Amino acid sequence: MIKLWLYTTLGCHLCAQLEALLHTLANDEVVLRHIEISADDDLMARYGVRIPVLADAEGVELDRGLDPKCLGEWLRVRGWLDEAALKALLAPPSAPKPAKPAFERNGRRYLG
């Protein structure tokens, strides 16, 4: 089980995106302790423009870890990265199947 702290505030959409990315890339269950910064002036001064901020048990922080490579490296250093998940996330999208060409029959045009 991976225990982390997430410095956040109510309605932070970036925080929600980081949580989803974290759960995708972690190789174990993630338990987040949400720390609301808006109720504390010191936390607001420290994290107000930096959220979302993740912190591990040693207090090592990751600012705005929305970049999969950045979050992946932060998790890798701690032994928490699912390498296959990161590889799949960073893989280029597969090419779409070519569309079937349109054709005409009895003066009407049909799409493939």
N, C-alpha and C positions, 0 to 999 in steps of 0.2 A: 504494500500500500504506500502510495506517494502522498505525503502531507505537505501542502503548500499554503501560503497566505496570499490572498489577492486583495490589494488595495484598490478600492472601487468606490463608486457612489451610485445612488439610485438612478436607474435609467441609463446607465452607461452602455451604449450599444457596442463600443469597442471591447469592453470587458466581456460581454456575452460572446463576441467573436473569438476572443482569446480563449475563453473557457472551452468552446467547441473545438478549436484547434488543438488545445492542450489534451483534451480527451481523445482526439484522433491520433496524436503522435506519441502519447505515453504508452509504455510497455506494461503498465500495471494500473490498477484502479487508482484514480486521483481523488483525494479528499481535499477540498478547498475550504479554507476559513476566510470568509469575506470580512474585510475590515472596512467599515464605512468611514470615509475621511471627512464627510461634510459636517459631522458633529464635533469635530476637534480642530481648533485653529492651527495647532502645530502640524497635524497631519495634512491639513489643507495647504499650508505653506510648503510642506515638503513634497507632497504628491499631486497637488491640484492640477498642474499642467503635464504631469507625467503618466497619469493612469491610462491604461491598466498597468499595474506593477505587480509582478510575481516575486515572491521571496521564499527561499527554502529555509530549512531549520537552522542553518548557520547564519541566516540573515543576508545571504547573497541575493541581490535583486536583479530582475530583468525588467527594464523599462520597455513598454509598448512592444511586447513580443509577438506582434501580429505577422511578422515576416517568418514564414515556415523554416527558412534556413537558420535564422537567428534563434528561434525557439528550439529548433532541432539541435543546434550545437549546445545550447544551454542544458537541454535534457541529456544529450550525449555525454557531456562532462560528468554528469551525476549518475550515469548508467541507467537512465530512465527512458531512452529513446527507442521506439519501435522503428528500426531502420527501414523495414519493408513499407511501413505506412508513409514515412517521409519520402521514400523513393516513388511510391505511387502518387503522392500528392504533387511532387515536382515534375513528374513525367509529362511530356507534351501531350496534348489531347490527340486521340487517334483521328485520322482523317475520316471525314464522313463518307458514307457509301455514295458512289455517284448516282445521281438521279436517273431514272429511266427517261429516255427521251419521249417527247410528245409524238403522237401519231394521228393520222387522219383515217377515218373510215366513213364512207358514205357522205362525205362533205362535212363531217363533224370532227372537231379536234379533241383528242383525249390526252390527258396527262398520264404518263407511265405510272 
